[in-house]
């Protein structure tokens, strides 16, 4: 707020502080803000549930769940939160002007762009999880066993990266339409499913002889995936469609590029298995990124060409 004051003062106006409770716009913001706050909290509440349940599991489970969830949120924030925040003003303007066709097209384009980044990021996290955790954390009291615990949880949390990413964008489309209740309702249902899935998968993993804290991560990912599907169906009904062909085409391209990237990373990990963790991780990210980008360019994906042009403008 303070950052905006200098620009305000340059307008040379006369100002007085007031709450504006008689203004319809202020009351509307207040009415929308409560559900919005709850909607933002759903992700963290789901994680808190996982953490509480992890307290009953073997030593190291809580730390493993916490660190793995944090690692999963890093690409989610870079990919989905940044895209959703950037798209929100466009969504809002289109909704305010009643241009639902434009809103539908903008939402489909944003979902497609997020999928093009989230799908390879998911594969990268899964394949590089062990050297990544070792590079970031291993040393001192953080032993190879600690690495194995975190990597196991990260495997199942990473499976939910696409769901977490799309939920960020879809929720903001509802906010632009002044509907904050629907994302909260769907999120609350997903939170309930997360609790049920957590108990079920912990028992299932334990029965299979697997570390049960992985079941907590899988429960979170599955509940988020169902939340994503619910929001997709509801926003599709609200907007009268979602240009699904464009979105599915983007997902198909992302899967093709991710398959090529995965094969390269599999070979890289076999070649570099005895190398330092920092080299395995950085080399894998570089090799995977080059292969995936090459596939996008070979398939003439518009987003790939736009990214290249943006980088060229930056460098020049």
Phi, psi and omega per residue, in radians:
X1 nan -0.738 -3.100
X2 -1.130 -0.585 3.136
X3 -1.059 -0.529 -3.087
X4 -1.446 -0.257 -3.063
X5 -1.100 -0.758 3.137
X6 -0.988 -0.751 3.124
X7 -1.130 -0.630 3.122
X8 -1.135 -0.755 -3.095
X9 -1.168 -0.452 3.120
X10 -1.206 -0.236 3.135
X11 -1.340 -0.149 3.072
X12 0.983 0.690 3.107
X13 -1.759 3.118 3.077
X14 -1.941 2.213 -2.992
X15 -2.192 2.636 3.010
X16 -2.511 2.524 -3.098
X17 -1.403 2.301 3.044
X18 -2.678 2.697 -3.112
X19 -1.349 -0.468 3.104
X20 1.195 0.540 -3.073
X21 -1.174 -0.309 3.124
X22 -1.482 -0.145 -3.129
X23 -1.470 2.279 -3.132
X24 -1.042 -0.640 -3.120
X25 -1.147 -0.689 3.137
X26 -1.156 -0.760 3.128
X27 -1.121 -0.617 3.119
X28 -1.164 -0.742 3.098
X29 -1.051 -0.750 3.132
X30 -1.092 -0.693 -3.134
X31 -1.193 -0.606 -3.126
X32 -1.385 -0.434 -2.994
X33 -1.225 -0.642 -3.113
X34 -1.040 -0.965 3.084
X35 -1.056 -0.607 3.128
X36 -1.062 -0.761 3.133
X37 -1.091 -0.742 3.104
X38 -1.120 -0.661 3.127
X39 -1.107 -0.721 3.091
X40 -1.121 -0.583 -3.061
X41 -1.332 -0.313 -3.027
X42 -1.019 -0.786 -3.119
X43 -1.018 -0.791 -3.115
X44 -1.238 -0.617 3.110
X45 -1.120 -0.725 3.066
X46 -1.015 -0.739 3.127
X47 -1.168 -0.670 3.108
X48 -1.087 -0.690 3.080
X49 -1.037 -0.802 3.098
X50 -1.021 -0.734 -3.105
X51 -1.149 -0.758 3.138
X52 -1.081 -0.779 3.137
X53 -1.162 -0.556 3.135
X54 -1.172 -0.336 3.133
X55 -1.109 -0.423 -3.134
X56 -1.538 -0.009 -3.080
X57 -1.716 3.021 -3.103
X58 -0.974 2.770 -3.101
X59 -0.966 2.392 3.140
X60 1.694 -0.216 -3.078
X61 -1.172 -0.728 -3.123
X62 -1.095 -0.829 3.124
X63 -1.093 -0.695 -3.135
X64 -1.089 -0.793 3.141
X65 -1.126 -0.732 -3.108
X66 -1.127 -0.858 -3.096
X67 -1.175 -0.697 -3.134
X68 -1.141 -0.724 3.131
X69 -1.114 -0.686 3.107
X70 -1.092 -0.745 3.132
X71 -1.134 -0.662 3.115
X72 -1.157 -0.626 -3.099
X73 -1.259 -0.343 -3.116
X74 -1.105 -0.950 3.069
X75 -1.179 -0.519 3.109
X76 -1.088 -0.723 3.124
X77 -1.192 -0.737 -3.107
X78 -1.180 -0.653 -3.058
X79 -1.561 -1.043 -2.925
X80 -1.477 -0.822 -3.096
X81 -1.110 -0.730 3.141
X82 -1.132 -0.745 3.128
X83 -1.146 -0.734 -3.106
X84 -1.160 -0.728 3.130
X85 -1.134 -0.708 3.139
X86 -1.184 -0.607 -3.083
X87 -1.423 -0.367 -3.028
X88 -0.996 -0.802 3.121
X89 -1.074 -0.643 3.100
X90 -1.138 -0.818 3.095
X91 -0.984 -0.793 -3.063
X92 -1.144 -0.748 -3.140
X93 -1.122 -0.751 -3.140
X94 -1.136 -0.697 3.113
X95 -1.160 -0.731 -3.121
X96 -1.110 -0.584 -3.136
X97 -1.522 -0.029 3.132
X98 1.295 0.318 -3.126
X99 -1.599 1.267 -3.058
X100 -1.204 -0.498 3.078
X101 -1.096 -0.749 3.112
X102 -1.193 -0.674 3.107
X103 -1.104 -0.738 3.125
X104 -1.065 -0.767 -3.139
X105 -1.166 -0.722 3.141
X106 -1.153 -0.704 3.120
X107 -1.141 -0.773 3.126
X108 -1.079 -0.716 3.122
X109 -1.121 -0.709 3.131
X110 -1.183 -0.747 3.105
X111 -1.066 -0.724 3.123
X112 -1.085 -0.795 -3.141
X113 -1.100 -0.718 3.124
X114 -1.121 -0.719 3.117
X115 -1.097 -0.676 -3.135
X116 -1.105 -0.393 3.118
X117 -1.784 -0.662 -3.044
X118 -1.265 -0.629 -3.110
X119 -1.135 -0.876 3.074
X120 -1.153 -0.556 3.099
X121 -1.121 -0.641 3.084
X122 -1.070 -0.862 3.134
X123 -1.093 -0.699 3.129
X124 -1.100 -0.757 3.108
X125 -1.089 -0.723 -3.103
X126 -1.167 -0.803 -3.055
X127 -1.311 -0.625 -3.070
X128 -1.737 0.234 -3.009
X129 -1.069 -0.727 -3.082
X130 -1.196 -0.935 3.103
X131 -1.107 -0.546 3.122
X132 -1.126 -0.849 -3.138
X133 -1.135 -0.711 3.129
X134 -1.096 -0.738 -3.136
X135 -1.128 -0.741 -3.050
X136 -1.373 -0.630 -2.892
X137 -2.156 -0.517 -2.933
X138 -1.190 2.366 -3.129
X139 2.561 2.579 -3.122
X140 1.126 -2.194 -3.125
X141 -1.396 -0.156 3.076
X142 -1.518 1.715 -2.995
X143 -1.632 -3.108 3.083
X144 -1.100 -0.531 3.065
X145 -1.150 -0.709 3.088
X146 -1.066 -0.738 3.104
X147 -1.031 -0.767 -3.138
X148 -1.101 -0.689 3.131
X149 -1.126 -0.800 -3.121
X150 -1.194 -0.735 -3.127
X151 -1.109 -0.626 3.110
X152 -1.123 -0.767 3.094
X153 -1.175 -0.681 -3.120
X154 -1.112 -0.601 3.089
X155 -0.945 -0.805 -3.061
X156 -1.464 -0.530 3.044
X157 -1.197 -0.684 -3.127
X158 -1.068 -0.527 3.113
X159 -1.082 -0.345 -3.138
X160 -1.731 0.115 -3.074
X161 -1.085 -0.744 3.136
X162 -1.090 -0.757 3.120
X163 -1.073 -0.835 3.111
X164 -1.039 -0.685 -3.077
X165 -1.195 -0.795 -3.116
X166 -1.216 -0.576 3.103
X167 -1.057 -0.683 3.119
X168 -0.988 -0.780 -3.094
X169 -1.300 -0.787 -3.083
X170 -1.106 -0.691 3.130
X171 -1.057 -0.682 -3.122
X172 -1.248 -0.469 3.040
X173 -1.139 -0.684 3.072
X174 -1.157 -0.715 3.135
X175 -1.067 -0.687 3.138
X176 -1.096 -0.509 3.100
X177 -1.531 0.195 -3.133
X178 1.076 0.585 3.099
X179 -2.099 1.640 3.105
X180 -1.695 -0.171 -3.086
X181 -1.359 -0.652 -3.098
X182 -1.078 -0.880 3.106
X183 -1.035 -0.608 3.122
X184 -1.182 -0.768 3.138
X185 -1.088 -0.787 3.114
X186 -1.149 -0.693 3.114
X187 -1.124 -0.668 3.104
X188 -1.139 -0.691 3.085
X189 -1.109 -0.725 3.118
X190 -1.125 -0.641 3.119
X191 -1.116 -0.708 3.092
X192 -1.115 -0.737 3.102
X193 -1.122 -0.635 3.127
X194 -1.036 -0.722 3.132
X195 -1.136 -0.812 3.132
X196 -1.098 -0.808 3.134
X197 -1.088 -0.630 -3.104
X198 -1.060 -0.859 3.112
X199 -1.102 -0.718 -3.092
X200 -1.164 -0.805 -3.078
X201 -1.297 -0.553 3.044
X202 -1.049 -0.807 3.129
X203 -1.133 -0.705 -3.127
X204 -1.144 -0.800 3.141
X205 -1.119 -0.715 3.137
X206 -1.107 -0.696 3.120
X207 -1.141 -0.557 3.113
X208 -1.451 -0.056 -3.095
X209 1.417 0.268 3.099
X210 -1.642 2.773 3.103
X211 -1.163 2.128 -2.975
X212 -1.177 -0.381 -3.126
X213 -1.156 -0.361 3.024
X214 -1.124 -0.537 3.090
X215 -1.134 -0.589 3.077
X216 -1.111 -0.760 3.135
X217 -1.141 -0.728 3.115
X218 -1.114 -0.684 3.109
X219 -1.055 -0.758 3.116
X220 -1.081 -0.774 -3.107
X221 -1.158 -0.736 -3.125
X222 -1.178 -0.742 3.119
X223 -1.090 -0.695 3.122
X224 -1.187 -0.649 3.095
X225 -1.088 -0.721 3.104
X226 -1.188 -0.634 3.053
X227 -1.074 -0.745 3.106
X228 -1.058 -0.797 -3.137
X229 -1.090 -0.744 3.117
X230 -1.059 -0.790 3.134
X231 -1.158 -0.661 3.111
X232 -1.063 -0.816 -3.120
X233 -1.125 -0.701 -3.092
X234 -1.266 -0.708 3.136
X235 -1.239 -0.551 3.085
X236 -1.101 -0.738 3.097
X237 -1.171 -0.675 -3.076
X238 -1.185 -0.624 -3.083
X239 -1.701 -0.025 -3.122
X240 1.251 0.571 -3.127
X241 2.275 3.021 -3.104
X242 -2.603 0.356 -3.121
X243 0.868 0.927 -3.043
X244 -1.035 -0.553 -3.128
X245 -1.064 -0.735 3.121
X246 -1.137 -0.758 -3.124
X247 -1.155 -0.798 3.140
X248 -1.135 -0.609 3.078
X249 -1.089 -0.723 3.082
X250 -1.104 -0.714 3.110
X251 -1.118 -0.681 3.123
X252 -1.113 -0.762 3.095
X253 -1.096 -0.741 3.130
X254 -1.077 -0.714 3.125
X255 -1.154 -0.702 3.114
X256 -1.108 -0.804 3.114
X257 -1.140 -0.652 3.139
X258 -1.178 -0.628 3.087
X259 -1.087 -0.810 3.099
X260 -1.095 -0.754 3.114
X261 -1.084 -0.731 -3.135
X262 -1.090 -0.696 3.123
X263 -1.127 -0.709 3.112
X264 -1.148 -0.758 3.136
X265 -1.145 -0.641 3.089
X266 -1.066 -0.779 3.091
X267 -1.142 -0.687 3.132
X268 -1.097 -0.751 -3.128
X269 -1.148 -0.622 3.081
X270 -1.193 -0.670 -3.139
X271 -1.231 -0.698 -2.973
X272 -1.831 0.384 -3.012
X273 -1.120 -0.420 -3.140
X274 -1.792 0.134 -3.107
X275 -1.516 2.892 3.103
X276 -1.035 2.576 -3.055
X277 -1.070 -0.661 -3.117
X278 -1.116 -0.628 -3.130
X279 -1.284 -0.695 3.115
X280 -1.094 -0.767 -3.099
X281 -1.185 -0.921 -3.098
X282 -1.144 -0.715 3.108
X283 -1.128 -0.683 3.114
X284 -1.141 -0.743 3.118
X285 -1.089 -0.767 -3.125
X286 -1.141 -0.845 -3.123
X287 -1.115 -0.796 3.136
X288 -1.087 -0.750 3.137
X289 -1.104 -0.716 3.137
X290 -1.144 -0.756 -3.141
X291 -1.136 -0.805 -3.122
X292 -1.109 -0.793 3.095
X293 -1.065 -0.666 3.108
X294 -1.102 -0.692 3.110
X295 -1.122 -0.768 3.134
X296 -1.056 -0.725 3.130
X297 -1.211 -0.688 -3.138
X298 -1.114 -0.632 3.133
X299 -1.491 0.026 3.101
X300 0.997 0.804 3.089
X301 -1.269 2.223 -3.091
X302 -0.983 -0.678 -3.114
X303 -1.114 -0.616 3.117
X304 -1.152 -0.776 3.108
X305 -1.141 -0.679 3.122
X306 -1.108 -0.667 3.117
X307 -1.137 -0.740 3.116
X308 -1.074 -0.779 3.138
X309 -1.110 -0.673 3.117
X310 -1.130 -0.732 3.116
X311 -1.126 -0.678 3.116
X312 -1.110 -0.739 3.103
X313 -1.098 -0.685 3.134
X314 -1.099 -0.814 -3.070
X315 -1.224 -0.495 -3.131
X316 -1.491 nan nan
